[in-house]
Structure formats: C-alpha cells, structure tokens
Amino acid sequence: MTPDEAVVGRTGKLVVGTRGADGPGEVLVQVRGGTETFLAYSDEPLARGATVLVIESRGYRQVVVMAWSDPLLSSGEEGGDAR
C-alpha cells in the first residue's frame, strides 16, 4: 500500500461519522483540484458533519483523521472574521 501524501494535512468534512475502534466513516477532502472521498479512521468516534484533519494516509483511499477546529476562525464559526 502506497500512502497518498497529497491528502495528509488537508481538512475535510465527515459525510459518514467514524466509530472509533468499531469502524471507519467517510470523509470528503478537497485535493488535486477537486473533491475526493476516503474511508476515515479515528481513535474516537466523530459525528457526521464534523470538520477533521487528515493526519495519516494508509493507502488505497484510507486515511486517519482527528477532530479539527481552525484556530484562525473566531468563536469557532467557519467563515468568521478573525480580527
């Protein structure tokens, strides 16, 4: 399995929540000029719609993710004014 390094460090949205040790979810990531879906694994369950950071590629369209909140956005609102 060759890791897909292009996706590591990207953020995405879960379209199917992860179940931690019980199984993967699915994440939609903007990469290579478009959007692609990957099986998403995480240590803890994460809800559908959560913003995540891809921290590892397992190859074959499988990634490891963690919950992500953009530190540059004010009040935790996406699209907020960071002034």
N, CA, C and O atoms as a MOPAC input file, in Angstrom:
PM7 MOZYME 1SCF
protein

 N      0.82700 1    -1.17700 1     0.00000 1
 C      0.00000 1     0.00000 1     0.00000 1
 C      0.87600 1     1.24700 1     0.00000 1
 O      1.67600 1     1.45000 1     0.91400 1
 N      0.72900 1     2.06200 1    -1.00100 1
 C      1.47300 1     3.30800 1    -1.08500 1
 C      0.64000 1     4.42200 1    -0.47100 1
 O     -0.49100 1     4.65100 1    -0.90000 1
 N      1.18200 1     5.12600 1     0.53400 1
 C      0.44100 1     6.23600 1     1.13200 1
 C      0.19600 1     7.35900 1     0.12100 1
 O      1.00800 1     7.57800 1    -0.77800 1
 N     -0.90100 1     8.05100 1     0.26700 1
 C     -1.25600 1     9.18600 1    -0.57800 1
 C     -0.89700 1    10.45400 1     0.18700 1
 O     -1.73100 1    11.00500 1     0.90600 1
 N      0.33900 1    10.91800 1     0.03600 1
 C      0.83100 1    12.06000 1     0.80700 1
 C      0.12500 1    13.36200 1     0.45500 1
 O      0.15800 1    14.30100 1     1.25100 1
 N     -0.51200 1    13.45200 1    -0.70900 1
 C     -1.19900 1    14.68300 1    -1.10600 1
 C     -2.36300 1    15.02400 1    -0.19100 1
 O     -2.74000 1    16.19200 1    -0.08600 1
 N     -2.92700 1    14.05200 1     0.45900 1
 C     -4.10200 1    14.28000 1     1.30400 1
 C     -3.73000 1    14.57800 1     2.75800 1
 O     -4.53500 1    15.16000 1     3.48600 1
 N     -2.53100 1    14.19200 1     3.19500 1
 C     -2.09800 1    14.41900 1     4.57700 1
 C     -1.94900 1    15.91500 1     4.82500 1
 O     -1.31100 1    16.62600 1     4.04900 1
 N     -2.54900 1    16.38300 1     5.92100 1
 C     -2.51700 1    17.80200 1     6.26200 1
 C     -3.71100 1    18.57900 1     5.74300 1
 O     -3.85800 1    19.76100 1     6.05300 1
 N     -4.55400 1    17.94700 1     4.96800 1
 C     -5.76700 1    18.58500 1     4.44900 1
 C     -6.89700 1    18.43600 1     5.46100 1
 O     -6.90200 1    17.51200 1     6.27400 1
 N     -7.85000 1    19.35700 1     5.39900 1
 C     -9.04700 1    19.22300 1     6.22900 1
 C    -10.19100 1    18.74500 1     5.35200 1
 O    -10.16200 1    18.88800 1     4.12900 1
 N    -11.19500 1    18.17500 1     5.99800 1
 C    -12.35800 1    17.69200 1     5.28300 1
 C    -13.56000 1    17.61500 1     6.19900 1
 O    -13.47000 1    17.90800 1     7.39100 1
 N    -14.69000 1    17.21600 1     5.62600 1
 C    -15.93600 1    17.04900 1     6.37100 1
 C    -16.34200 1    15.58600 1     6.32900 1
 O    -16.28200 1    14.94100 1     5.28300 1
 N    -16.75400 1    15.07300 1     7.47500 1
 C    -17.22500 1    13.68600 1     7.50800 1
 C    -18.61800 1    13.60700 1     6.90400 1
 O    -19.52900 1    14.31300 1     7.33700 1
 N    -18.78100 1    12.74900 1     5.90500 1
 C    -20.10000 1    12.50200 1     5.32400 1
 C    -20.73600 1    11.28300 1     5.97300 1
 O    -21.95000 1    11.09300 1     5.90200 1
 N    -19.91000 1    10.45800 1     6.60600 1
 C    -20.35300 1     9.34000 1     7.44200 1
 C    -19.47400 1     9.38800 1     8.68700 1
 O    -18.24800 1     9.37200 1     8.58100 1
 N    -20.08800 1     9.44700 1     9.85500 1
 C    -19.32400 1     9.53900 1    11.09400 1
 C    -18.44800 1     8.32300 1    11.32500 1
 O    -18.76300 1     7.21800 1    10.88300 1
 N    -17.34100 1     8.54000 1    12.02600 1
 C    -16.46400 1     7.42600 1    12.37800 1
 C    -16.96300 1     6.78100 1    13.66900 1
 O    -17.71300 1     7.39600 1    14.42800 1
 N    -16.54800 1     5.54900 1    13.91300 1
 C    -16.99200 1     4.82100 1    15.10600 1
 C    -15.82700 1     4.41200 1    15.99000 1
 O    -15.93400 1     3.45700 1    16.75900 1
 N    -14.70800 1     5.13100 1    15.88500 1
 C    -13.53500 1     4.79300 1    16.68500 1
 C    -13.04300 1     3.40200 1    16.35200 1
 O    -12.86900 1     3.06500 1    15.18100 1
 N    -12.81800 1     2.59300 1    17.37100 1
 C    -12.31800 1     1.22600 1    17.17600 1
 C    -13.33100 1     0.32200 1    16.47400 1
 O    -12.96500 1    -0.74100 1    15.97200 1
 N    -14.60700 1     0.73500 1    16.43300 1
 C    -15.64600 1    -0.09000 1    15.81800 1
 C    -15.73500 1     0.03700 1    14.30200 1
 O    -16.45500 1    -0.72500 1    13.65700 1
 N    -15.00700 1     0.99900 1    13.72600 1
 C    -15.01300 1     1.06200 1    12.27300 1
 C    -14.89100 1     2.45400 1    11.70600 1
 O    -15.00100 1     3.44900 1    12.42300 1
 N    -14.65800 1     2.51300 1    10.39100 1
 C    -14.42200 1     3.78200 1     9.72900 1
 C    -15.69700 1     4.51700 1     9.36500 1
 O    -16.79700 1     3.96300 1     9.36900 1
 N    -15.50300 1     5.78900 1     9.05100 1
 C    -16.54400 1     6.59900 1     8.43600 1
 C    -16.06000 1     6.96600 1     7.04600 1
 O    -15.26800 1     6.24200 1     6.44200 1
 N    -16.53900 1     8.09500 1     6.54100 1
 C    -16.12800 1     8.54300 1     5.21500 1
 C    -15.94800 1    10.05100 1     5.25300 1
 O    -16.78100 1    10.76700 1     5.80800 1
 N    -14.85600 1    10.53600 1     4.66200 1
 C    -14.54100 1    11.96600 1     4.67400 1
 C    -14.42800 1    12.48700 1     3.25000 1
 O    -13.91900 1    11.80300 1     2.36200 1
 N    -14.90700 1    13.70600 1     3.04500 1
 C    -14.80700 1    14.40200 1     1.76500 1
 C    -13.70600 1    15.44900 1     1.90500 1
 O    -13.78000 1    16.32600 1     2.76600 1
 N    -12.67600 1    15.35100 1     1.04800 1
 C    -11.49300 1    16.20700 1     1.14300 1
 C    -11.26000 1    16.90500 1    -0.19800 1
 O    -11.35900 1    16.28000 1    -1.25500 1
 N    -10.94800 1    18.21500 1    -0.14800 1
 C    -10.55300 1    18.93300 1    -1.35700 1
 C     -9.06900 1    18.67200 1    -1.59100 1
 O     -8.22200 1    19.03500 1    -0.77400 1
 N     -8.77500 1    18.04300 1    -2.70900 1
 C     -7.40100 1    17.67800 1    -3.04100 1
 C     -7.28000 1    17.52600 1    -4.55700 1
 O     -8.23900 1    17.13300 1    -5.22100 1
 N     -6.11700 1    17.83300 1    -5.09900 1
 C     -5.83000 1    17.68700 1    -6.53500 1
 C     -6.82200 1    18.44000 1    -7.43600 1
 O     -7.16000 1    17.96800 1    -8.52200 1
 N     -7.28200 1    19.60300 1    -6.98200 1
 C     -8.17100 1    20.42400 1    -7.79900 1
 C     -9.62400 1    19.97400 1    -7.79800 1
 O    -10.41700 1    20.47300 1    -8.59600 1
 N     -9.99000 1    19.05900 1    -6.93700 1
 C    -11.36600 1    18.59100 1    -6.84800 1
 C    -11.66600 1    18.10400 1    -5.44500 1
 O    -10.95000 1    18.43200 1    -4.49900 1
 N    -12.72200 1    17.32400 1    -5.31100 1
 C    -13.02500 1    16.71000 1    -4.02000 1
 C    -13.04600 1    15.19700 1    -4.18500 1
 O    -13.51500 1    14.66700 1    -5.19200 1
 N    -12.52900 1    14.52300 1    -3.17500 1
 C    -12.46900 1    13.06800 1    -3.19600 1
 C    -12.92100 1    12.53100 1    -1.84800 1
 O    -12.77000 1    13.19700 1    -0.82400 1
 N    -13.47500 1    11.32800 1    -1.85100 1
 C    -13.86600 1    10.68300 1    -0.59700 1
 C    -12.87100 1     9.59500 1    -0.23400 1
 O    -12.28000 1     8.94700 1    -1.09700 1
 N    -12.70400 1     9.41500 1     1.07000 1
 C    -11.78700 1     8.41500 1     1.61000 1
 C    -12.45700 1     7.74100 1     2.79600 1
 O    -13.26200 1     8.36200 1     3.49000 1
 N    -12.13300 1     6.47700 1     3.03600 1
 C    -12.50900 1     5.84600 1     4.29500 1
 C    -11.73100 1     6.55200 1     5.38500 1
 O    -10.53100 1     6.78600 1     5.24000 1
 N    -12.40000 1     6.89600 1     6.47900 1
 C    -11.77700 1     7.69400 1     7.54000 1
 C    -11.79200 1     6.94100 1     8.85800 1
 O    -12.84900 1     6.54500 1     9.34900 1
 N    -10.61800 1     6.74900 1     9.42000 1
 C    -10.46800 1     6.08800 1    10.71700 1
 C    -10.07300 1     7.12400 1    11.75800 1
 O     -9.35900 1     8.07900 1    11.45400 1
 N    -10.54400 1     6.93200 1    12.99400 1
 C    -10.16100 1     7.81900 1    14.09500 1
 C    -10.13100 1     7.01900 1    15.38800 1
 O    -10.78800 1     5.98500 1    15.51100 1
 N     -9.35500 1     7.51700 1    16.35300 1
 C     -9.28300 1     6.83800 1    17.65300 1
 C    -10.60800 1     6.91600 1    18.40300 1
 O    -11.02400 1     5.95300 1    19.04700 1
 N    -11.26600 1     8.06900 1    18.31400 1
 C    -12.53600 1     8.29700 1    18.99500 1
 C    -13.63300 1     8.45600 1    17.95200 1
 O    -13.35300 1     8.90600 1    16.84100 1
 N    -14.86900 1     8.10000 1    18.27400 1
 C    -15.97500 1     8.33800 1    17.33900 1
 C    -16.12800 1     9.83000 1    17.03700 1
 O    -16.01300 1    10.66600 1    17.93300 1
 N    -16.38300 1    10.15000 1    15.78600 1
 C    -16.61000 1    11.52600 1    15.35500 1
 C    -17.91100 1    11.58100 1    14.56900 1
 O    -18.19100 1    10.69700 1    13.76000 1
 N    -18.69800 1    12.60800 1    14.80400 1
 C    -20.03100 1    12.71900 1    14.21200 1
 C    -19.99800 1    13.14500 1    12.74800 1
 O    -19.07100 1    13.81800 1    12.29800 1
 N    -21.02500 1    12.73900 1    12.02500 1
 C    -21.23400 1    13.18200 1    10.65200 1
 C    -21.26800 1    14.70900 1    10.65300 1
 O    -21.87800 1    15.31900 1    11.53200 1
 N    -20.61300 1    15.32300 1     9.66700 1
 C    -20.58000 1    16.77100 1     9.55100 1
 C    -19.40200 1    17.41800 1    10.26000 1
 O    -19.15300 1    18.61100 1    10.08600 1
 N    -18.67000 1    16.63800 1    11.06400 1
 C    -17.51500 1    17.18700 1    11.78600 1
 C    -16.40300 1    17.56400 1    10.81500 1
 O    -16.18100 1    16.88200 1     9.81400 1
 N    -15.71000 1    18.64900 1    11.11800 1
 C    -14.51700 1    19.02200 1    10.36600 1
 C    -13.34900 1    18.24900 1    10.95600 1
 O    -13.17400 1    18.19700 1    12.17300 1
 N    -12.55500 1    17.65200 1    10.08200 1
 C    -11.43900 1    16.81700 1    10.52900 1
 C    -10.16600 1    17.18400 1     9.78500 1
 O    -10.20500 1    17.78900 1     8.71400 1
 N     -9.03500 1    16.80600 1    10.37200 1
 C     -7.71800 1    16.96700 1     9.77200 1
 C     -7.18400 1    15.58000 1     9.43900 1
 O     -7.20300 1    14.68400 1    10.28300 1
 N     -6.71300 1    15.40200 1     8.21700 1
 C     -6.12100 1    14.12600 1     7.81600 1
 C     -4.69000 1    14.08800 1     8.35700 1
 O     -3.87000 1    14.93700 1     8.00700 1
 N     -4.39100 1    13.09800 1     9.21500 1
 C     -3.06700 1    13.02600 1     9.83700 1
 C     -2.21700 1    11.87400 1     9.31400 1
 O     -1.01700 1    11.81400 1     9.58600 1
 N     -2.83200 1    10.96200 1     8.56600 1
 C     -2.07400 1     9.82600 1     8.02600 1
 C     -2.82600 1     9.23200 1     6.85300 1
 O     -4.05700 1     9.21300 1     6.83800 1
 N     -2.08500 1     8.74500 1     5.87000 1
 C     -2.66300 1     8.00100 1     4.76000 1
 C     -2.27000 1     6.54500 1     4.90700 1
 O     -1.10400 1     6.22200 1     5.13000 1
 N     -3.25500 1     5.67100 1     4.78100 1
 C     -2.98800 1     4.23200 1     4.84200 1
 C     -2.91800 1     3.62400 1     3.44100 1
 O     -2.75400 1     2.41200 1     3.29900 1
 N     -3.03900 1     4.44800 1     2.42300 1
 C     -3.07400 1     3.94700 1     1.05100 1
 C     -4.45500 1     3.41900 1     0.71900 1
 O     -5.30800 1     3.30000 1     1.59900 1
 N     -4.67800 1     3.10100 1    -0.54500 1
 C     -5.96600 1     2.56500 1    -1.00800 1
 C     -7.16000 1     3.36300 1    -0.50300 1
 O     -8.16500 1     2.79200 1    -0.07900 1
 N     -7.04000 1     4.70900 1    -0.55200 1
 C     -8.14600 1     5.62000 1    -0.22000 1
 C     -8.60200 1     5.48200 1     1.22900 1
 O     -9.78800 1     5.61600 1     1.52900 1
 N     -7.66400 1     5.21600 1     2.11400 1
 C     -7.94000 1     5.12200 1     3.54600 1
 C     -7.05100 1     6.11700 1     4.28800 1
 O     -5.84400 1     6.18000 1     4.05500 1
 N     -7.66800 1     6.89900 1     5.19000 1
 C     -6.92000 1     7.90200 1     5.94400 1
 C     -7.27200 1     7.83100 1     7.42300 1
 O     -8.30200 1     7.28000 1     7.81000 1
 N     -6.39000 1     8.40100 1     8.23700 1
 C     -6.63300 1     8.55600 1     9.66700 1
 C     -6.88900 1    10.03800 1     9.89800 1
 O     -6.14200 1    10.88800 1     9.41300 1
 N     -7.95600 1    10.34600 1    10.64800 1
 C     -8.34600 1    11.73400 1    10.88300 1
 C     -8.47400 1    12.02100 1    12.36500 1
 O     -8.56900 1    11.11200 1    13.18900 1
 N     -8.47400 1    13.31300 1    12.68500 1
 C     -8.73900 1    13.76400 1    14.04900 1
 C     -9.64600 1    14.98700 1    13.95400 1
 O     -9.66300 1    15.67600 1    12.93300 1
 N    -10.39900 1    15.25300 1    15.01700 1
 C    -11.26900 1    16.42800 1    15.04700 1
 C    -10.42400 1    17.67900 1    14.84000 1
 O     -9.29300 1    17.75200 1    15.31900 1
 N    -10.97100 1    18.66600 1    14.12800 1
 C    -10.21800 1    19.86700 1    13.81100 1
 C    -11.10300 1    21.09400 1    13.95800 1
 O    -12.24300 1    21.12500 1    13.49400 1
 N    -10.55200 1    22.09500 1    14.61000 1
 C    -11.18900 1    23.39700 1    14.71600 1
 C    -10.15400 1    24.41200 1    14.26500 1
 O     -9.07200 1    24.48500 1    14.84700 1
 N    -10.46100 1    25.19200 1    13.25000 1
 C     -9.50000 1    26.14700 1    12.69800 1
 C     -9.20500 1    27.23500 1    13.72900 1
 O    -10.10900 1    27.97900 1    14.10800 1
 N     -7.96400 1    27.33900 1    14.18600 1
 C     -7.62600 1    28.32600 1    15.20600 1
 C     -7.69900 1    29.76500 1    14.69800 1
 O     -7.69100 1    30.69100 1    15.50900 1
 N     -7.77000 1    29.98200 1    13.39200 1
 C     -7.83000 1    31.33200 1    12.84100 1
 C     -9.25000 1    31.87900 1    12.75300 1
 O     -9.44900 1    33.06300 1    12.48200 1
 N    -10.23100 1    31.01500 1    12.98300 1
 C    -11.61600 1    31.46300 1    12.92400 1
 C    -12.07600 1    31.87800 1    14.31200 1
 O    -11.82500 1    31.17900 1    15.29400 1
 N    -12.74200 1    33.00500 1    14.38600 1
 C    -13.20800 1    33.49300 1    15.68600 1
 C    -14.44700 1    32.73700 1    16.13800 1
 O    -15.27000 1    32.33100 1    15.31700 1
 N    -14.57400 1    32.55300 1    17.42300 1
 C    -15.73700 1    31.93500 1    18.06800 1
 C    -16.05600 1    30.55000 1    17.54000 1
 O    -17.16900 1    30.06100 1    17.73700 1
 N    -15.10400 1    29.90200 1    16.86900 1
 C    -15.33800 1    28.55600 1    16.36700 1
 C    -16.31100 1    28.51200 1    15.19600 1
 O    -16.76800 1    27.43300 1    14.81900 1
 N    -16.63900 1    29.67700 1    14.61000 1
 C    -17.56900 1    29.72000 1    13.48300 1
 C    -16.78600 1    29.74100 1    12.19400 1
 O    -15.88300 1    30.56100 1    12.02800 1
 N    -17.11600 1    28.85800 1    11.28300 1
 C    -16.44700 1    28.84000 1     9.99300 1
 C    -16.86400 1    30.09000 1     9.21800 1
 O    -18.03100 1    30.48300 1     9.20900 1
 N    -15.88100 1    30.69300 1     8.57700 1
 C    -16.16400 1    31.88800 1     7.79700 1
 C    -16.21600 1    33.13200 1     8.64800 1
 O    -16.52500 1    34.21300 1     8.14600 1
 N    -15.91600 1    32.99900 1     9.93900 1
 C    -15.95400 1    34.14200 1    10.85300 1
 C    -14.79200 1    35.08700 1    10.59600 1
 O    -13.81800 1    34.73200 1     9.93100 1
 N    -14.90800 1    36.28200 1    11.12700 1
 C    -13.87300 1    37.30100 1    10.98700 1
 C    -12.84900 1    37.10500 1    12.08900 1
 O    -13.19400 1    37.17300 1    13.26900 1
 N    -11.61000 1    36.86600 1    11.73000 1
 C    -10.56800 1    36.54900 1    12.71000 1
 C     -9.90300 1    37.79300 1    13.30400 1
 O     -8.87200 1    37.67000 1    13.96400 1
 N    -10.45900 1    38.97400 1    13.08800 1
 C     -9.86000 1    40.19900 1    13.63400 1
 C    -10.01900 1    40.31700 1    15.10000 1
 O     -9.56500 1    41.29500 1    15.69300 1

